[in-house]
C-alpha cells in the first residue's frame, strides 16, 4: 500500500515482486497517488518527496510488461457513511491485482 510510486525504478521493483512470488501467486498494488486522482497531484511538493505519477492504464501496463497476468483493476471506495476526504469517495484508491502465471 502506497509504496510503489516512490520507487525510482518501478520496473525493477515489479520484476523483483514477480520473481519472489510462486507461480499462481497474487500481488495487490494499492495506491492513492495516480493520475486520475487530481487531489493527489500536489503531494510530492506538499511532502518534498519525488513520486512517480502514473495513470490507471500505465499501472496496468507496467504490471503486464514484466509478465504479470491482470486479475482485476478497480477503485476502492469507503462506505458512504464513513468520514473520509471527498476525493476518497469520488476517485477512491486504485487497486491493481495481478498474478504470476503458472509455469508449464
N, C-alpha and C positions, 0 to 999 in steps of 0.2 A: 504494500500500500504506500503510495506517494514516494517511491524511491527512484524509479527508472528515469524520470525526466531530469534528474540531477546528474546522471552519468554522462560524461563527455563522449564515451564510446558505446552507444546503445547497442550496436550490432554485436560487439564483443560480449557485452553483458548477456544478450539473448542467446548467443551461441553457448555461453557458459551454462545458462539455465537449461537449454535443451540437452546439453551433454550430461548434466547431472541427473536429469530425470530418467527413470527406467522407461522402456518402450510402453506406450499407453499412458504414461504419467501426465498429469494435467498441471497447468500453470495459469493462475489468475493474476493478470496485471490490472491494478485498480488505481486510477489517477483522477485528481480533480483539476490539474493543470493541463488543459488541452484546448486546441484552437476554437472549438465551438463554444467553450465556456468563457465568454468575454469578461466576466467578473474576475477571472484568474490572471488576465494578461499583465496586470501591474505587479504581480507577486515577485518576479526577480528583482525589480527595483525596490519594492517595499522591504524585502529582506536582505538585499545586497548579495544575492547568490545567483550565479549563472544557471539557467534552466533551459531545457530543450522543449520548445512548443511544437507539438505535433497535432494534426487533426485525427479524428477517429479513424479515417481511412489510412492515414500514414502509420498509426499504431498497428492496425490490422496488417498492412503490407510489410512492416518491419518484422512482425512475427512470422508471416508466411515466407519471407525472404530467407530466413535461417532454417526453414524446414518444418516449422510447426504446422499442424492442421487446425483450422479455426473451428471451434466448437460453438461459440456464441460471442457476440459483442452487443452490449446493451448499456443503458444508463440506469443506474440505481438511484431511485428517489426515496427520500424519507417518507414515513407515513404523513398523511395530510395534517394530522393534528400535532405533529412534532415541531417544536421550536427549532428552526434552522434558518440560516441565511436564505434570502429569496432565491439566489442562484441555485441552491441545493434542490429547491422544489421545482425550478424551471429547467435547468440543464442537467442536474444530477451528477453523479460520479460515474466516470466511464470505466466499464469493466470489459476487458478483452480476455476471454477464456480460450485457451489453446491446449493442444495435446501433442505430445511427441508421438509420431507414427509408430505403429507396431512394425518391428523389423521382420523381414521374411527370411 
